[in-house]
């Protein structure tokens, strides 16, 4: 059986990637979440948690010894060098686990949800790049509401990511997430048909 087609799902923070993943899951498509893998890798006692704490200090842990992701995010989003060091620690292991889970999937294609797919230069690790797109002002509103960020903090987070123009230029497929839930499901269903056809043409 041919290896599944790998679809790299990405987009800016608060663009709606999770809603798109849920729509693919509802169609029976395996979705592998890089953020979930990252959380597994930095659980207390895991070697990568030790490496991250060594690099950034014990202040990034909560009182129970778990990684305080918000504290770490605030630390690295303000400093490109620190962000690069964090990615260098985590991303090789994340991609190793993503690749293993994708290879084990018994489905024509798999969706790899990777928020920093383009920022880490990993677009060539997937067969197609699917970008979830929405206007930056809508991202800001969602981010402020969801994460209780200040406007200045939300803008700093967006500035630390690839620009909307860069994402769209790198996309094989773009899903405009400016509409409602039913519209989103219909768009994902159309992508599903296309990806199944592409996978069948490869086998």
Beta strands, then each sheet from edge to edge (+ up, - down):
strand 1: 5-11
strand 2: 31-33
strand 3: 109-113
strand 4: 128-133
strand 5: 173-176
sheet 1: 2+ 3+ 1+ 4+ 5+
end
